[in-house]
């Protein structure tokens, strides 16, 4: 991994933080900065020039959020964020999108984001798609990870579909060797989950057979989070391969 890596992340909800990859990146002496979209004034348009210079970012990580990528009327900064993402990706730079982040990358590149037939919340099984080309990011055949979403992305044009399950077909994709988009939440730790659970309003919007109860979520052992955290660390190393020195 490149020494003194400059990592920037886009944060959409207060308190979400960086999840499991923060200590991993700090071990590699990364300089971490953030754009907190949730803190922007609602009555003042966001100028794209207020965001970081693309040249100053070695790795972009786009976090999750409760809003829809389609809700530009209520969150006008979404349009500017997508423009910046397109600008960044056009330079072939490394990026990882987590849940809403994966949807934002897909949507910025012209793919639709729509409501999934079922909501997913909790630990679910995901499987690697069959016949993925050998040079692609390597996933376990099956693994359990945290989910927290109502919507889903279409696979962007030119991307490779990597993972799926029976509830939501598009769980992960890859663009080139520098972009990975996740529908699930590999970054979640017990501490991050606790912050999510403190938002009672958000929980009220979830129901159905693939939604676990608050009690079930709070009783999850720490070991249930490890596989997702490992996959995210490996994903970071993968998208950074060509920029390593």
C-alpha positions as CSV (number, residue, x, y, z in Angstrom):
1,X,0.0,0.0,0.0
2,X,1.2,3.5,-0.8
3,X,2.9,5.3,2.1
4,X,1.1,8.4,3.4
5,X,-2.0,7.5,1.4
6,X,-4.5,10.4,1.2
7,X,-8.0,8.9,1.9
8,X,-11.1,11.0,1.6
9,X,-14.6,9.8,2.6
10,X,-18.0,11.1,1.9
11,X,-20.3,10.9,5.0
12,X,-24.0,11.3,4.6
13,X,-25.4,10.8,8.2
14,X,-24.1,12.1,11.5
15,X,-22.2,9.7,13.8
16,X,-21.7,7.0,11.1
17,X,-17.9,7.3,11.2
18,X,-15.5,5.2,9.1
19,X,-16.2,1.8,10.5
20,X,-13.8,-1.1,10.6
21,X,-11.4,0.2,8.0
22,X,-10.3,3.2,10.0
23,X,-7.7,1.4,12.2
24,X,-6.6,-0.6,9.1
25,X,-5.9,2.6,7.2
26,X,-4.2,4.3,10.2
27,X,-1.9,1.3,10.5
28,X,-0.7,2.3,7.1
29,X,-0.2,5.9,8.1
30,X,-3.0,7.1,5.9
31,X,-4.1,10.8,6.1
32,X,-7.9,10.7,6.4
33,X,-10.2,13.6,5.6
34,X,-14.0,13.8,5.1
35,X,-16.8,15.7,3.5
36,X,-19.8,15.7,5.8
37,X,-22.8,16.3,3.5
38,X,-25.3,16.0,6.4
39,X,-23.8,19.2,8.0
40,X,-24.1,21.4,4.9
41,X,-26.6,24.3,5.1
42,X,-29.9,23.3,3.3
43,X,-30.4,26.9,2.1
44,X,-27.1,27.3,0.4
45,X,-26.2,25.5,-2.9
46,X,-23.0,23.4,-2.8
47,X,-20.3,24.5,-5.2
48,X,-18.4,21.5,-6.6
49,X,-15.2,23.5,-6.2
50,X,-15.8,23.3,-2.4
51,X,-15.1,19.6,-2.6
52,X,-11.5,18.3,-2.6
53,X,-9.4,18.5,-5.7
54,X,-9.5,15.1,-7.4
55,X,-5.7,15.2,-7.7
56,X,-5.5,15.4,-3.9
57,X,-7.3,12.1,-3.2
58,X,-5.6,8.7,-3.5
59,X,-8.6,6.7,-2.3
60,X,-12.3,7.7,-2.1
61,X,-14.6,5.8,0.2
62,X,-18.3,6.7,0.0
63,X,-20.3,5.7,3.0
64,X,-24.0,4.8,3.5
65,X,-27.0,6.9,4.4
66,X,-30.7,6.9,5.0
67,X,-31.6,9.0,1.9
68,X,-32.2,7.8,-1.7
69,X,-29.8,8.7,-4.4
70,X,-32.9,9.8,-6.3
71,X,-33.9,12.3,-3.7
72,X,-32.1,15.3,-5.2
73,X,-35.1,17.6,-4.4
74,X,-34.6,17.2,-0.7
75,X,-30.8,16.8,-0.8
76,X,-29.6,19.0,-3.6
77,X,-26.0,18.3,-2.8
78,X,-26.5,14.7,-4.2
79,X,-26.4,16.1,-7.8
80,X,-23.0,17.8,-7.0
81,X,-21.7,14.7,-5.3
82,X,-22.5,12.6,-8.3
83,X,-20.8,15.1,-10.6
84,X,-17.7,15.0,-8.5
85,X,-17.7,11.2,-8.4
86,X,-17.9,11.1,-12.3
87,X,-15.0,13.5,-12.4
88,X,-13.0,11.4,-10.0
89,X,-13.7,8.1,-11.7
90,X,-12.9,9.5,-15.1
91,X,-9.3,9.7,-14.0
92,X,-9.2,6.0,-13.2
93,X,-8.7,6.6,-9.4
94,X,-9.5,4.0,-6.7
95,X,-13.0,4.1,-5.1
96,X,-15.1,2.0,-2.8
97,X,-18.8,2.6,-2.3
98,X,-20.7,1.1,0.7
99,X,-24.5,0.6,0.5
100,X,-25.6,4.2,-0.5
101,X,-22.1,4.7,-1.7
102,X,-22.3,1.8,-4.1
103,X,-25.6,3.1,-5.3
104,X,-24.1,6.6,-5.8
105,X,-21.3,5.3,-7.9
106,X,-23.7,3.2,-10.0
107,X,-26.1,6.1,-10.4
108,X,-23.4,8.6,-11.2
109,X,-22.4,6.3,-14.1
110,X,-26.0,6.1,-15.4
111,X,-27.3,3.0,-13.7
112,X,-30.8,3.0,-12.1
113,X,-31.3,2.8,-8.4
114,X,-34.8,1.6,-7.3
115,X,-36.6,0.1,-4.4
116,X,-35.8,-3.5,-3.8
117,X,-38.8,-5.9,-3.5
118,X,-37.8,-6.8,0.0
119,X,-35.9,-4.8,2.7
120,X,-32.8,-6.3,4.2
121,X,-31.7,-5.5,7.7
122,X,-29.4,-7.8,9.7
123,X,-26.9,-10.6,9.1
124,X,-27.6,-12.3,5.8
125,X,-25.9,-14.8,3.5
126,X,-24.3,-13.6,0.3
127,X,-22.7,-15.7,-2.4
128,X,-20.2,-15.1,-5.1
129,X,-21.6,-15.0,-8.6
130,X,-20.7,-17.9,-10.8
131,X,-18.1,-17.5,-13.6
132,X,-16.5,-14.3,-12.4
133,X,-13.3,-13.7,-14.4
134,X,-10.2,-14.7,-12.6
135,X,-8.6,-11.3,-12.5
136,X,-11.6,-9.9,-10.5
137,X,-11.7,-9.2,-6.8
138,X,-11.8,-12.6,-5.0
139,X,-14.7,-13.3,-2.7
140,X,-15.5,-16.4,-0.7
141,X,-18.1,-18.7,-2.3
142,X,-20.5,-17.8,0.5
143,X,-20.3,-15.5,3.5
144,X,-22.5,-13.6,6.0
145,X,-22.5,-9.9,6.2
146,X,-24.6,-7.0,7.6
147,X,-27.3,-5.5,5.4
148,X,-29.3,-2.3,6.0
149,X,-31.1,-1.2,2.8
150,X,-34.4,-0.6,1.1
151,X,-33.1,0.2,-2.4
152,X,-30.8,-1.5,-4.8
153,X,-28.6,-0.5,-7.8
154,X,-28.5,-1.9,-11.3
155,X,-25.0,-3.0,-12.4
156,X,-23.4,-0.1,-14.2
157,X,-22.6,-0.5,-17.9
158,X,-19.2,-2.2,-18.3
159,X,-19.1,-3.3,-14.6
160,X,-18.8,-7.0,-13.5
161,X,-21.4,-8.5,-11.2
162,X,-19.6,-10.1,-8.2
163,X,-22.1,-11.1,-5.5
164,X,-25.8,-11.8,-5.0
165,X,-28.3,-13.4,-2.7
166,X,-32.0,-14.5,-3.0
167,X,-33.3,-11.2,-1.5
168,X,-31.3,-8.7,-3.6
169,X,-29.6,-9.9,-6.7
170,X,-27.1,-7.1,-7.0
171,X,-24.9,-7.2,-3.9
172,X,-21.5,-6.2,-5.3
173,X,-19.9,-5.0,-8.6
174,X,-16.5,-4.1,-9.9
175,X,-15.4,-1.5,-12.5
176,X,-11.9,-2.1,-13.9
177,X,-9.6,-2.9,-11.1
178,X,-10.0,0.3,-9.2
179,X,-13.7,0.5,-8.2
180,X,-15.8,-1.8,-6.0
181,X,-19.4,-1.1,-5.1
182,X,-21.1,-2.9,-2.2
183,X,-24.8,-3.1,-1.5
184,X,-24.1,-4.6,2.0
185,X,-22.2,-3.1,4.9
186,X,-18.8,-4.8,5.3
187,X,-17.6,-1.9,7.5
188,X,-20.0,-2.4,10.3
189,X,-18.6,-3.2,13.8
190,X,-20.6,-3.7,17.0
191,X,-19.9,0.0,17.8
192,X,-21.1,1.2,14.5
193,X,-24.2,-1.0,14.7
194,X,-25.0,0.5,18.1
195,X,-24.9,4.0,16.5
196,X,-27.3,2.9,13.8
197,X,-29.7,1.4,16.3
198,X,-29.9,4.6,18.3
199,X,-31.7,6.1,15.3
200,X,-35.2,4.8,16.2
201,X,-36.8,6.7,13.3
202,X,-34.8,4.8,10.8
203,X,-35.7,1.4,12.3
204,X,-39.4,2.2,12.1
205,X,-39.2,2.3,8.3
206,X,-38.0,-1.4,8.1
207,X,-40.2,-4.5,8.1
208,X,-40.6,-7.8,6.5
209,X,-39.3,-11.4,6.7
210,X,-35.7,-10.3,6.0
211,X,-35.6,-7.6,8.7
212,X,-34.1,-8.7,12.1
213,X,-35.4,-7.3,15.3
214,X,-33.5,-4.8,17.4
215,X,-33.1,-7.5,20.0
216,X,-31.6,-9.9,17.5
217,X,-29.2,-7.2,16.2
218,X,-28.0,-6.3,19.7
219,X,-27.3,-9.9,20.5
220,X,-25.0,-10.5,17.6
221,X,-21.5,-11.7,18.7
222,X,-18.5,-9.7,17.6
223,X,-17.4,-12.7,15.5
224,X,-20.3,-12.1,13.1
225,X,-18.7,-8.9,11.9
226,X,-15.2,-10.2,11.2
227,X,-15.8,-11.6,7.7
228,X,-17.2,-8.4,6.3
229,X,-14.4,-6.3,7.9
230,X,-11.8,-8.6,6.3
231,X,-13.5,-8.4,2.9
232,X,-13.4,-4.6,3.1
233,X,-9.7,-4.5,4.1
234,X,-8.9,-6.8,1.1
235,X,-11.1,-4.6,-1.1
236,X,-9.0,-1.5,-0.2
237,X,-5.8,-3.3,-0.9
238,X,-7.2,-4.5,-4.3
239,X,-8.3,-1.1,-5.6
240,X,-5.0,0.4,-4.5
241,X,-2.8,-2.2,-6.2
242,X,-1.9,-0.2,-9.3
243,X,-1.1,2.9,-7.1
244,X,1.1,1.1,-4.6
245,X,4.8,1.9,-4.4
